[in-house]
Amino acid sequence: MAAGDGEIAGYITDPQFRGGILIRHHTTSGVVLTQYWHVWPRAGFSAGTPVKRGQVFADIADMGSQTHFHFAVFQGDFESHAWNGALPPAACSGFPAFPYHFIDPNAFLNAHTDRS
């Protein structure tokens, strides 16, 4: 489910990692992207589709005994390597490093969750 109101900024498929979705959120501190890995979008959801906080827009991909999910939050708008996640400063398994701009996902969720 979407961590906050926003719009789908991009979707990627990968034979090994299945699908990944990025959601763009406009916040008081600027643009933030939430990243969801190993998911398939539900029907009707594609780049540009608006989503509301708590809305289910994807399903976890079935990866057999390896089924799991990745969630990340980073400050900034879409970049071509935004799919890579928070990799270490040195290249990781051939992927370019992408260690910057990530923020604490708990802090993001706490700031954008209605506690009433």
The 8 nearest C-alpha neighbors of each residue, nearest first, counted from 0:
[[1, 55, 54, 53, 56, 2, 57, 52],
 [0, 2, 52, 53, 54, 3, 55, 51],
 [1, 3, 52, 53, 0, 108, 4, 33],
 [4, 2, 52, 1, 51, 5, 111, 24],
 [5, 3, 51, 52, 50, 24, 1, 6],
 [6, 4, 24, 50, 23, 49, 22, 3],
 [5, 7, 49, 48, 23, 50, 22, 47],
 [6, 8, 22, 46, 47, 48, 9, 21],
 [9, 7, 22, 46, 21, 23, 6, 47],
 [10, 8, 46, 21, 7, 20, 11, 22],
 [9, 11, 20, 19, 21, 46, 12, 45],
 [10, 12, 19, 18, 20, 13, 9, 82],
 [13, 11, 18, 17, 19, 14, 10, 16],
 [12, 14, 17, 16, 15, 18, 11, 19],
 [15, 13, 17, 16, 12, 18, 11, 37],
 [14, 16, 13, 17, 12, 18, 37, 62],
 [15, 17, 13, 37, 14, 18, 36, 12],
 [18, 16, 13, 37, 12, 14, 15, 60],
 [19, 17, 12, 38, 37, 39, 11, 13],
 [18, 20, 36, 11, 35, 10, 37, 38],
 [21, 19, 10, 35, 9, 34, 36, 22],
 [20, 22, 34, 9, 8, 33, 7, 32],
 [21, 23, 7, 8, 33, 32, 6, 5],
 [24, 22, 32, 5, 6, 8, 31, 7],
 [25, 23, 5, 31, 30, 32, 26, 4],
 [24, 26, 30, 29, 31, 23, 5, 27],
 [27, 25, 29, 28, 30, 24, 31, 111],
 [26, 28, 29, 25, 30, 24, 31, 110],
 [27, 29, 26, 30, 25, 31, 74, 75],
 [30, 28, 26, 27, 25, 31, 75, 74],
 [29, 31, 25, 75, 24, 76, 26, 74],
 [30, 32, 74, 24, 75, 73, 23, 76],
 [33, 31, 23, 22, 73, 72, 24, 21],
 [34, 32, 72, 22, 21, 71, 73, 31],
 [33, 35, 21, 71, 70, 20, 72, 32],
 [34, 36, 70, 20, 19, 69, 21, 33],
 [37, 35, 19, 69, 38, 68, 18, 20],
 [36, 38, 18, 17, 60, 68, 16, 19],
 [37, 39, 59, 60, 18, 58, 36, 19],
 [40, 38, 57, 58, 18, 60, 59, 41],
 [41, 39, 57, 56, 44, 58, 38, 42],
 [40, 42, 57, 56, 44, 43, 39, 58],
 [43, 41, 44, 40, 56, 45, 57, 39],
 [42, 44, 41, 45, 48, 40, 56, 46],
 [45, 43, 42, 48, 41, 40, 56, 46],
 [44, 46, 48, 47, 7, 43, 10, 9],
 [47, 45, 7, 9, 8, 48, 10, 44],
 [46, 48, 7, 6, 8, 45, 49, 9],
 [47, 49, 6, 7, 45, 46, 44, 50],
 [50, 48, 6, 5, 47, 7, 51, 4],
 [51, 49, 5, 6, 4, 54, 48, 52],
 [50, 52, 4, 54, 53, 3, 5, 1],
 [51, 53, 3, 4, 1, 2, 54, 50],
 [52, 54, 1, 0, 51, 2, 55, 3],
 [55, 53, 0, 51, 1, 52, 56, 50],
 [54, 56, 0, 57, 53, 1, 58, 41],
 [55, 57, 41, 40, 0, 54, 44, 1],
 [58, 56, 40, 41, 39, 55, 38, 59],
 [57, 59, 39, 38, 60, 40, 41, 56],
 [58, 60, 38, 37, 39, 61, 57, 68],
 [61, 59, 38, 37, 39, 62, 58, 17],
 [60, 62, 63, 66, 59, 65, 37, 67],
 [63, 61, 66, 65, 60, 64, 67, 37],
 [62, 64, 65, 66, 61, 60, 67, 59],
 [63, 65, 66, 62, 61, 67, 60, 68],
 [64, 66, 62, 63, 67, 61, 68, 60],
 [67, 65, 62, 63, 64, 61, 60, 68],
 [66, 68, 65, 37, 69, 59, 62, 60],
 [67, 69, 37, 36, 70, 59, 66, 35],
 [70, 68, 36, 35, 71, 37, 67, 34],
 [71, 69, 35, 34, 36, 68, 72, 33],
 [70, 72, 34, 33, 104, 73, 69, 35],
 [73, 71, 33, 104, 102, 32, 101, 34],
 [72, 74, 101, 100, 102, 32, 31, 75],
 [73, 75, 31, 100, 101, 30, 32, 102],
 [76, 74, 30, 31, 73, 32, 77, 100],
 [75, 77, 30, 32, 31, 78, 23, 74],
 [76, 78, 81, 79, 75, 8, 32, 23],
 [79, 77, 81, 80, 76, 82, 75, 32],
 [78, 80, 81, 77, 82, 83, 76, 9],
 [81, 79, 82, 78, 83, 97, 95, 84],
 [82, 80, 78, 83, 79, 77, 84, 97],
 [81, 83, 80, 84, 19, 79, 34, 21],
 [84, 82, 81, 80, 97, 85, 86, 94],
 [83, 85, 82, 86, 81, 97, 71, 98],
 [86, 84, 98, 97, 87, 83, 101, 99],
 [85, 87, 96, 97, 98, 84, 91, 88],
 [86, 88, 89, 98, 96, 85, 90, 91],
 [89, 87, 96, 98, 90, 86, 97, 91],
 [90, 88, 87, 96, 91, 95, 86, 97],
 [91, 89, 96, 95, 94, 93, 88, 92],
 [90, 92, 94, 93, 89, 86, 96, 95],
 [93, 91, 94, 90, 95, 89, 86, 96],
 [92, 94, 91, 90, 95, 96, 89, 86],
 [93, 95, 91, 92, 90, 96, 83, 86],
 [96, 94, 90, 97, 93, 91, 83, 89],
 [95, 97, 90, 86, 88, 87, 89, 98],
 [96, 98, 86, 85, 99, 95, 84, 83],
 [99, 97, 85, 86, 87, 88, 96, 100],
 [98, 100, 101, 97, 85, 73, 74, 102],
 [101, 99, 74, 73, 102, 98, 75, 72],
 [102, 100, 73, 99, 72, 74, 103, 85],
 [103, 101, 73, 72, 104, 100, 74, 107],
 [102, 104, 106, 105, 107, 101, 72, 71],
 [105, 103, 107, 106, 72, 102, 108, 71],
 [106, 104, 108, 107, 103, 109, 110, 102],
 [105, 107, 109, 103, 104, 108, 110, 102],
 [108, 106, 104, 110, 105, 109, 111, 103],
 [107, 109, 105, 111, 110, 106, 112, 104],
 [110, 108, 106, 112, 107, 111, 105, 113],
 [111, 109, 107, 108, 112, 106, 113, 105],
 [112, 110, 108, 109, 107, 3, 113, 2],
 [113, 111, 109, 108, 110, 114, 3, 52],
 [112, 114, 115, 111, 109, 110, 108, 52],
 [113, 115, 112, 109, 111, 110, 108, 52],
 [114, 113, 112, 111, 109, 110, 108, 52]]
